């Protein structure tokens, strides 16, 4: 199992922290194609300015499901991250992304 930590900021008013424990499964005999999955949680803080005296804090549970392809020292990945917000209200929000890791 590995730990995946994502910290994001939208350059406007939202800061987000997402943490998952991930398991990996090889999908080919060469070890280049992987499926990963695991549970986690998140917290997000939105600062909407002085007209809103209280910043919104959202927190809940999430999952992470993805595919990655390793080519030499580069890993390309795509993932789906469904989130169940538990506070301040209950809400489901899908998320995800694509990216690249470079190994040195």
NORNORDA-V600080 format. One record per run of one state. SS is the DSSP state (~ for helix, > for strand, _ for the rest). FROM is the first residue (numbers start at 0). LEN is the number of residues. If there is no record, write none. Layout:
BEGIN
ss = <SS & SS>
from = <FROM & FROM>
len = <LEN & LEN>
END
This chain:
BEGIN
ss = <_ & > & _ & > & _ & > & _ & > & _ & > & _ & > & _ & > & _ & > & _>
from = <0 & 1 & 9 & 13 & 26 & 32 & 46 & 55 & 71 & 73 & 80 & 82 & 87 & 90 & 93 & 95 & 102>
len = <1 & 8 & 4 & 13 & 6 & 14 & 9 & 16 & 2 & 7 & 2 & 5 & 3 & 3 & 2 & 7 & 2>
END
